[in-house]
Amino acid sequence: MRTCRRAFALIIVLIALAAVFALTLRAAVISRSGIIESTAVRDQLVFERIAGAAAVLALDGYLPVSDTLIADSGGPPGARPTTGPQEPERKIELPPFLVQMIPELAEVQQRAKNEVPLDRGDSGAFPTASEATTQRINAIERLRSVGLPTDSLLLTIEGYDILIDYDDLSGLLDLNIAGEDSIVTLLVNLGVSRDIAPRIAAQILDWRDPDSMRRYGGAERDDYRPFGVVPRDGPIVAAEELLYLPDMTPEIYNLMAPYIVFGSGTTDRLSIAAAPRPVLLAIPGVTPDVAEAIIDARSKGPLTESQLNSLLPPRARDGSMQLSHTISGQLRARVRILDPASGRVQSSFTAIVSLSDRRARLIAIRPESS
């Protein structure tokens, strides 16, 4: 009897030890999971900070230095002092958000600028401090003079190689104002079947319009109710709204994403200077030959209004879509951070950068969907 009690007590002790071990193991797993999750969040925040800095700095490095210099004492542009050389006080301005996010970048750029010798004038004198600070003036005009970069820009920050691609938002098709024919043409040129493209176009227009009348192939509230979705019945705000459309697929969405934008829906102005080929072809009246002629013309320099009028057929010039020959300076940057070991994309972001007269500013940034 006593032996049985001891055996029973031993079993109870073993069960208790097993329970304690299980609880300890579970706590360790939860703790490890929490550490992994917090590390992932921290890494994502670091990558977001790096991506935001890269979107601005790459553009800053791409733009040519302005030749326009302003004299220190109200003289004409390009005036230089005529007496002995004097070392300029180099005043380098960084966007305020960069100083807050990455303080060390201010020191890095300051050292880099200090290592670049300034050209001397005819008299052998250096430009004055105020002359040096005007090199950043008129950034939009400098971008318009060279155009958007056609290839990815490469930048290295904190040991990471970063690839940045830019689009001017005014060169993308605004789905809040685009007509049905333009949307269909864009989709077909991207490889979407001629059966599905008109349905998606009708569904986009039904999603954004305020009425409850269903277009042919479109969709209204009753069609979305079984899925617990309510159409916006107003301007599209987020690109992901397109994924609610009955005929939209992730594949078609990914095809469209590089060529579309969602504006306020109040202006219909598309920049010919920045529009990629699929968007050019979505303009009523623009044929493949016309699109190629536009691309060839803008590769040789900034487009003029007279060039625009000569290149476009009457249907495009006189249509409902207002066209511009200049870049707006409101840019979308796709930023890809590469893994140092494998060279593969480790994290990617989409940023909105606004180019003012003097500098580029980060307006918004968000991670891309995986």
Backbone hydrogen bonds, N-H to C=O, Kabsch-Sander energy under -0.5 kcal/mol:
donor,donor_aa,acceptor,acceptor_aa,energy
5,R,1,M,-2.1
6,R,2,R,-2.2
7,A,3,T,-2.5
8,F,4,C,-2.7
9,A,5,R,-2.8
10,L,6,R,-2.6
11,I,7,A,-2.2
12,I,8,F,-2.4
13,V,9,A,-2.5
14,L,10,L,-2.6
15,I,11,I,-2.7
16,A,12,I,-2.6
17,L,13,V,-2.8
18,A,14,L,-2.6
19,A,15,I,-2.5
20,V,16,A,-2.7
21,F,17,L,-2.8
22,A,18,A,-2.7
23,L,19,A,-2.7
24,T,20,V,-2.7
25,L,21,F,-2.9
26,R,22,A,-2.8
27,A,23,L,-2.6
28,A,24,T,-2.4
29,V,25,L,-2.6
30,I,26,R,-2.9
31,S,27,A,-2.8
32,R,28,A,-2.9
33,S,29,V,-2.9
34,G,30,I,-2.6
35,I,31,S,-2.3
36,I,32,R,-2.8
37,E,33,S,-2.9
38,S,34,G,-2.7
39,T,35,I,-2.5
40,A,36,I,-2.5
41,V,37,E,-2.5
42,R,38,S,-2.6
43,D,39,T,-3.0
44,Q,40,A,-2.4
45,L,41,V,-2.2
46,V,42,R,-2.3
47,F,43,D,-2.9
48,E,44,Q,-2.4
49,R,45,L,-2.2
50,I,46,V,-2.5
51,A,47,F,-3.1
52,G,48,E,-2.3
53,A,49,R,-2.0
54,A,50,I,-2.6
55,A,51,A,-2.4
56,V,52,G,-1.1
57,L,53,A,-2.9
58,A,54,A,-2.5
59,L,55,A,-0.5
60,D,56,V,-2.2
61,G,57,L,-2.4
62,Y,58,A,-1.6
63,L,59,L,-1.9
66,S,135,Q,-1.4
69,L,67,D,-0.6
74,G,71,A,-0.8
78,G,69,L,-2.9
79,A,76,P,-2.0
90,R,88,P,-1.0
91,K,89,E,-0.6
92,I,90,R,-0.8
93,E,91,K,-0.6
94,L,92,I,-0.5
98,L,95,P,-1.4
99,V,95,P,-1.2
100,Q,96,P,-1.6
101,M,97,F,-2.4
102,I,98,L,-3.0
105,L,102,I,-1.6
106,A,102,I,-0.6
106,A,103,P,-1.0
107,E,103,P,-0.8
108,V,104,E,-2.2
109,Q,105,L,-2.9
110,Q,106,A,-2.0
111,R,107,E,-2.5
112,A,108,V,-2.3
113,K,109,Q,-2.6
114,N,110,Q,-2.1
115,E,111,R,-1.3
116,V,112,A,-0.5
116,V,113,K,-1.1
121,G,125,A,-2.7
124,G,121,G,-1.6
132,A,128,T,-1.9
133,T,129,A,-1.7
134,T,130,S,-0.6
134,T,131,E,-0.9
135,Q,132,A,-1.1
136,R,133,T,-0.7
137,I,134,T,-1.5
139,A,357,D,-3.6
142,R,138,N,-1.8
143,L,139,A,-2.2
144,R,140,I,-2.5
145,S,141,E,-1.8
146,V,142,R,-1.4
147,G,143,L,-2.7
153,L,164,I,-2.9
155,L,162,I,-2.3
157,I,160,Y,-2.1
160,Y,157,I,-2.2
162,I,155,L,-3.1
163,L,336,R,-2.6
164,I,153,L,-2.3
165,D,334,R,-2.0
167,D,332,R,-2.2
169,L,167,D,-0.5
169,L,330,Q,-3.1
171,G,168,D,-2.3
172,L,169,L,-1.4
173,L,259,Y,-2.4
174,D,172,L,-0.6
175,L,173,L,-0.8
175,L,261,V,-2.2
177,I,174,D,-1.6
178,A,174,D,-2.1
183,I,179,G,-2.0
184,V,180,E,-2.4
185,T,181,D,-2.6
186,L,182,S,-2.4
187,L,183,I,-2.4
188,V,184,V,-2.7
189,N,185,T,-2.5
190,L,186,L,-1.1
191,G,188,V,-1.6
192,V,187,L,-2.5
197,A,193,S,-2.6
199,R,195,D,-0.5
200,I,196,I,-2.4
201,A,197,A,-2.3
202,A,198,P,-2.2
203,Q,199,R,-2.3
204,I,200,I,-2.3
205,L,201,A,-2.1
206,D,202,A,-2.4
207,W,203,Q,-2.1
208,R,204,I,-1.7
209,D,205,L,-1.8
214,R,212,S,-0.6
218,G,215,R,-2.2
223,D,220,E,-1.3
224,Y,220,E,-1.0
224,Y,221,R,-0.8
225,R,221,R,-1.6
227,F,224,Y,-1.6
228,G,225,R,-1.9
229,V,224,Y,-1.8
233,D,207,W,-2.4
234,G,207,W,-0.8
241,E,238,A,-1.8
242,L,239,A,-1.9
243,L,240,E,-1.5
244,Y,241,E,-1.8
245,L,242,L,-1.4
248,M,245,L,-1.4
253,Y,249,T,-2.7
254,N,250,P,-2.4
255,L,251,E,-1.6
256,M,252,I,-2.2
257,A,253,Y,-2.5
259,Y,256,M,-2.6
260,I,257,A,-0.9
261,V,173,L,-2.1
263,G,261,V,-0.5
269,R,267,T,-0.6
270,L,322,Q,-2.6
271,S,170,S,-3.4
272,I,270,L,-0.7
272,I,324,S,-3.2
273,A,324,S,-0.6
274,A,271,S,-0.8
275,A,271,S,-1.4
279,V,276,P,-0.7
280,L,276,P,-2.4
281,L,277,R,-2.3
282,A,278,P,-0.6
282,A,279,V,-0.7
283,I,280,L,-1.5
286,V,283,I,-2.3
287,T,285,G,-0.6
291,A,287,T,-2.6
292,E,288,P,-2.3
293,A,289,D,-2.0
294,I,290,V,-2.3
295,I,291,A,-2.4
296,D,292,E,-2.4
297,A,293,A,-2.3
298,R,294,I,-2.5
299,S,295,I,-1.1
300,K,296,D,-0.5
300,K,297,A,-1.1
301,G,298,R,-0.7
308,L,304,T,-2.4
309,N,305,E,-2.3
310,S,306,S,-1.9
311,L,307,Q,-2.2
312,L,308,L,-2.0
316,A,313,P,-0.8
317,R,313,P,-2.2
318,D,314,P,-2.9
319,G,316,A,-0.5
322,Q,268,D,-2.0
322,Q,320,S,-0.6
324,S,270,L,-2.9
331,L,329,G,-0.8
331,L,353,V,-3.2
332,R,167,D,-3.4
333,A,331,L,-0.5
333,A,351,A,-3.3
334,R,165,D,-2.8
335,V,333,A,-0.7
335,V,349,F,-2.8
336,R,163,L,-2.9
336,R,334,R,-0.5
337,I,335,V,-0.5
337,I,347,S,-3.3
338,L,161,D,-2.7
338,L,336,R,-0.5
339,D,344,R,-3.5
343,G,339,D,-2.4
346,Q,337,I,-3.4
347,S,337,I,-1.5
349,F,335,V,-2.7
350,T,366,R,-2.8
351,A,333,A,-3.0
352,I,364,A,-2.8
353,V,331,L,-2.7
353,V,351,A,-0.5
354,S,361,R,-2.8
355,L,329,G,-2.7
355,L,353,V,-0.5
356,S,354,S,-0.7
356,S,359,R,-2.8
361,R,354,S,-2.5
363,I,352,I,-3.2
363,I,361,R,-0.5
364,A,352,I,-1.3
366,R,350,T,-2.0
368,E,348,S,-2.3
